[in-house]
Amino acid sequence: MTSLHTALLQSSGRPGDVAHNLRILDDAARAAAATGAGLLACPELFLTGYAIGAEVHRLAETADGDSARAVAEIAAAHGVAVLYGYPERAADDERDSAAVYNSAQLIGPAGERLANYRKTHLFGCFEREWFTPGERAVVQADLAGLRIGVMICYDVEFPENVRAHALAGTDLLLVPTAQMHPFQFVAESVIPVRAFENQMYVAYVNRVGTEGEFEFVGLSCLAGPDGVVRTRAGRTEQLVHAEADPAFLKESRADNPYLHDRRPELYGPLT
């Protein structure tokens, strides 16, 4: 079993300018591939920007739209899988074809679409005004011998969400985020704990700088199943790297009894 070298792109790009952000993504994929990375993860709503109001609906695309094809070309050109955040317009054949979701899509290193996730827990009035919540909590794909899970920002702050991934076998949980001041303790403390208590790697990829009324705190990280942060960005635009090692994950799971010692018969009141 070989490690999956994972790159995290901490950047807010240029809000409202998809073409510019695709160029940033292309440059980052090239740089990530040069380090041997097999996966590049980007922040929440990276393609369009986060605090863009009604522009979200104008810039929203279906999961197989022009931007998805552009990202697929970037991934294939550099031989690196890419996870990116974008506003997803529902397909015409869906029940609510007018819905727009806060989504993240994983594209494989040959340009194939591997997984698409719609944020299930919307944060604050801003997101609830512009987005419809997703209804599928666990979305996974297999990549380089690891089971990859996807969720977005606020989702990871609900322990039930991450535990559901753990029980479904997620090895590396990718969490594109738009974490803002004054909630930096999530990046600093919650993410390593989530990784430890669920025996998985968690990659938390944030925006950075000021956008509209929001100040994004950066601090992107990849935490391991021992609760140790393997890499941590600061508060500027950065590309940071770390390994997701399946051999270490197997050893850690053998040593840590959390998942084995659960007593689900006592947890009925939770739901």
C-alpha positions as CSV (number, residue, x, y, z in Angstrom):
1,M,0.0,0.0,0.0
2,T,1.4,3.4,-1.0
3,S,0.6,6.7,0.5
4,L,-1.6,9.2,-1.4
5,H,0.4,12.4,-1.6
6,T,-2.3,15.1,-1.1
7,A,-2.0,18.8,-1.9
8,L,-4.3,21.4,-0.4
9,L,-4.9,24.7,-2.3
10,Q,-5.7,27.4,0.2
11,S,-7.0,30.2,-2.0
12,S,-10.1,32.4,-2.6
13,G,-9.2,32.9,-6.2
14,R,-11.0,35.9,-7.8
15,P,-14.7,35.9,-6.7
16,G,-17.1,35.9,-9.7
17,D,-14.4,35.0,-12.3
18,V,-14.6,31.3,-13.1
19,A,-12.1,31.5,-16.0
20,H,-9.5,33.1,-13.7
21,N,-10.1,30.5,-11.0
22,L,-9.7,27.7,-13.5
23,R,-6.3,29.1,-14.4
24,I,-5.3,29.2,-10.7
25,L,-6.5,25.6,-10.5
26,D,-4.4,24.6,-13.5
27,D,-1.3,26.2,-12.1
28,A,-1.9,24.5,-8.7
29,A,-2.5,21.1,-10.4
30,R,0.8,21.5,-12.3
31,A,2.7,22.4,-9.1
32,A,1.0,19.6,-7.1
33,A,1.9,17.0,-9.7
34,A,5.5,18.2,-9.7
35,T,5.7,17.2,-6.1
36,G,4.3,13.8,-6.8
37,A,0.8,14.5,-5.5
38,G,-2.0,12.3,-6.7
39,L,-4.8,14.5,-5.3
40,L,-5.4,18.3,-5.2
41,A,-8.2,19.6,-3.0
42,C,-9.6,23.1,-3.3
43,P,-11.9,25.2,-1.0
44,E,-15.6,25.5,-0.8
45,L,-17.1,27.3,-3.9
46,F,-13.6,27.8,-5.3
47,L,-14.7,28.2,-8.9
48,T,-17.1,31.1,-8.3
49,G,-16.3,32.6,-4.9
50,Y,-18.4,32.4,-1.8
51,A,-19.8,35.8,-1.0
52,I,-21.2,36.6,-4.4
53,G,-24.9,36.8,-3.6
54,A,-27.3,36.4,-6.6
55,E,-24.3,35.7,-8.8
56,V,-24.4,32.2,-7.4
57,H,-27.5,31.4,-9.5
58,R,-26.0,33.0,-12.6
59,L,-22.8,31.0,-12.3
60,A,-24.3,27.7,-11.2
61,E,-23.7,24.8,-13.5
62,T,-24.8,21.2,-13.7
63,A,-22.4,18.5,-12.4
64,D,-21.4,17.7,-16.0
65,G,-21.3,21.4,-17.2
66,D,-18.6,23.4,-18.9
67,S,-16.6,23.9,-15.7
68,A,-16.6,20.2,-14.9
69,R,-15.2,19.4,-18.4
70,A,-12.6,22.1,-17.9
71,V,-11.5,20.6,-14.5
72,A,-11.5,17.2,-16.1
73,E,-9.1,18.4,-18.8
74,I,-6.8,19.9,-16.1
75,A,-6.8,16.7,-14.0
76,A,-6.0,14.6,-17.1
77,A,-3.3,17.0,-18.3
78,H,-1.4,16.7,-15.0
79,G,-2.4,13.2,-14.0
80,V,-3.8,14.4,-10.6
81,A,-7.2,13.9,-9.1
82,V,-9.0,17.2,-8.3
83,L,-11.7,18.1,-5.7
84,Y,-13.3,21.5,-6.3
85,G,-16.2,23.4,-4.9
86,Y,-18.9,25.0,-7.1
87,P,-22.6,26.0,-7.1
88,E,-24.4,23.1,-8.8
89,R,-27.6,23.7,-10.8
90,A,-30.0,20.7,-10.6
91,A,-30.4,18.7,-13.8
92,D,-33.5,19.3,-15.8
93,D,-34.9,15.9,-15.0
94,E,-34.7,16.4,-11.2
95,R,-37.7,17.0,-9.1
96,D,-36.7,20.7,-8.3
97,S,-34.8,21.7,-11.5
98,A,-34.5,25.3,-10.2
99,A,-32.5,24.2,-7.1
100,V,-28.9,25.3,-6.6
101,Y,-26.7,23.3,-4.3
102,N,-23.4,24.1,-2.6
103,S,-21.5,21.2,-4.1
104,A,-18.0,19.6,-4.4
105,Q,-17.0,17.3,-7.1
106,L,-14.1,14.8,-7.3
107,I,-12.5,14.3,-10.7
108,G,-10.1,11.4,-11.2
109,P,-6.6,11.7,-12.6
110,A,-7.8,10.6,-16.0
111,G,-10.5,13.2,-16.1
112,E,-13.3,10.9,-15.0
113,R,-16.1,12.1,-12.6
114,L,-15.8,10.1,-9.4
115,A,-18.1,11.7,-6.9
116,N,-20.4,14.7,-6.5
117,Y,-21.6,15.9,-3.0
118,R,-24.2,18.5,-2.1
119,K,-23.7,20.2,1.2
120,T,-26.3,18.9,3.7
121,H,-26.0,21.4,6.6
122,L,-26.2,25.0,5.4
123,F,-24.6,27.6,7.6
124,G,-26.5,30.9,8.5
125,C,-28.9,33.0,6.6
126,F,-26.5,33.7,3.8
127,E,-26.3,30.1,2.6
128,R,-30.0,29.3,3.3
129,E,-31.0,32.2,1.1
130,W,-29.1,31.0,-1.9
131,F,-28.8,27.2,-1.6
132,T,-31.0,24.1,-1.3
133,P,-29.6,21.5,1.2
134,G,-28.5,18.1,-0.1
135,E,-30.1,14.9,1.1
136,R,-27.2,12.4,0.9
137,A,-24.9,12.4,3.9
138,V,-22.2,9.9,2.7
139,V,-20.7,10.2,-0.7
140,Q,-17.5,8.2,-1.5
141,A,-15.2,7.2,-4.2
142,D,-12.1,4.9,-4.5
143,L,-8.8,6.5,-5.4
144,A,-5.3,5.1,-5.2
145,G,-6.3,2.3,-2.8
146,L,-8.2,4.6,-0.4
147,R,-11.9,5.2,0.2
148,I,-12.4,8.9,-0.2
149,G,-15.3,10.7,1.4
150,V,-16.6,14.2,0.7
151,M,-18.4,16.8,2.8
152,I,-18.4,20.6,3.0
153,C,-17.5,23.0,5.8
154,Y,-20.3,23.1,8.4
155,D,-21.1,19.4,7.7
156,V,-17.9,18.3,9.6
157,E,-19.0,20.1,12.7
158,F,-21.8,17.6,13.2
159,P,-20.1,14.5,14.8
160,E,-22.9,12.2,13.5
161,N,-21.9,13.1,9.9
162,V,-18.3,12.1,10.3
163,R,-19.1,9.0,12.2
164,A,-21.4,7.9,9.4
165,H,-18.4,8.2,7.1
166,A,-16.3,6.2,9.5
167,L,-18.9,3.4,9.6
168,A,-19.0,3.4,5.8
169,G,-15.3,2.9,5.6
170,T,-14.0,6.3,4.6
171,D,-10.2,6.5,4.8
172,L,-9.6,10.1,3.8
173,L,-12.4,12.7,4.3
174,L,-12.1,15.8,2.1
175,V,-13.7,18.9,3.5
176,P,-13.6,22.0,1.3
177,T,-14.5,24.9,3.5
178,A,-15.1,28.6,3.9
179,Q,-14.2,28.9,7.5
180,M,-14.5,32.4,8.8
181,H,-13.5,34.5,11.8
182,P,-14.1,33.9,14.7
183,F,-14.5,30.2,14.3
184,Q,-10.9,29.3,13.6
185,F,-11.0,26.8,16.5
186,V,-12.7,24.4,14.1
187,A,-9.6,24.2,12.0
188,E,-7.2,24.3,15.0
189,S,-9.0,21.8,17.3
190,V,-12.1,20.2,15.9
191,I,-10.6,18.7,12.8
192,P,-7.8,16.8,14.5
193,V,-10.3,15.5,17.0
194,R,-12.7,14.3,14.2
195,A,-9.7,12.5,12.6
196,F,-8.8,10.8,15.9
197,E,-12.2,9.8,17.1
198,N,-13.2,8.4,13.7
199,Q,-9.8,6.9,12.8
200,M,-9.4,8.5,9.4
201,Y,-7.5,11.2,7.6
202,V,-9.3,14.6,7.3
203,A,-8.2,17.2,4.8
204,Y,-9.7,20.6,5.6
205,V,-9.2,23.1,2.8
206,N,-10.1,26.7,3.5
207,R,-10.5,30.0,1.7
208,V,-8.4,33.0,2.9
209,G,-8.6,36.7,3.2
210,T,-11.6,39.1,3.1
211,E,-14.6,38.5,0.9
212,G,-17.7,40.7,1.3
213,E,-18.6,40.6,5.0
214,F,-16.6,37.5,5.7
215,E,-13.0,37.1,6.8
216,F,-11.7,33.7,6.0
217,V,-9.0,32.4,8.4
218,G,-7.0,30.0,6.3
219,L,-5.4,27.4,8.5
220,S,-6.0,24.5,6.0
221,C,-4.7,21.2,7.4
222,L,-4.5,17.5,6.9
223,A,-4.9,15.6,10.2
224,G,-4.2,11.9,10.7
225,P,-6.0,9.2,12.7
226,D,-3.6,9.8,15.6
227,G,-4.9,13.4,15.8
228,V,-1.6,14.8,14.6
229,V,-1.7,17.5,12.0
230,R,0.5,16.5,9.1
231,T,0.5,19.9,7.4
232,R,-0.9,23.3,8.3
233,A,-1.2,26.4,6.1
234,G,-1.0,29.9,7.6
235,R,-3.3,32.8,6.7
236,T,-2.1,33.5,3.2
237,E,-2.6,31.8,-0.2
238,Q,-0.6,28.6,-0.1
239,L,-0.3,25.1,-1.5
240,V,0.6,22.6,1.2
241,H,1.2,18.9,1.1
242,A,0.9,15.8,3.2
243,E,0.7,12.0,3.0
244,A,-2.4,9.9,3.6
245,D,-0.7,6.6,4.4
246,P,-3.0,3.5,4.3
247,A,-0.5,1.4,6.2
248,F,-0.4,3.8,9.1
249,L,-4.2,4.0,9.0
250,K,-4.5,0.2,9.3
251,E,-2.1,0.2,12.3
252,S,-3.9,3.0,14.0
253,R,-7.3,1.4,13.6
254,A,-5.9,-1.8,15.1
255,D,-4.7,0.1,18.1
256,N,-7.6,2.4,18.7
257,P,-10.8,0.8,19.9
258,Y,-13.3,3.6,19.4
259,L,-15.2,2.1,16.5
260,H,-15.1,-1.4,18.0
261,D,-16.2,-0.3,21.4
262,R,-19.4,1.5,20.3
263,R,-22.7,0.3,21.7
264,P,-25.3,1.3,19.0
265,E,-28.2,-0.2,21.0
266,L,-27.8,2.8,23.4
267,Y,-27.9,5.5,20.7
268,G,-31.5,5.3,19.6
269,P,-32.4,8.6,21.3
270,L,-30.0,10.4,19.0
271,T,-32.4,10.1,16.2
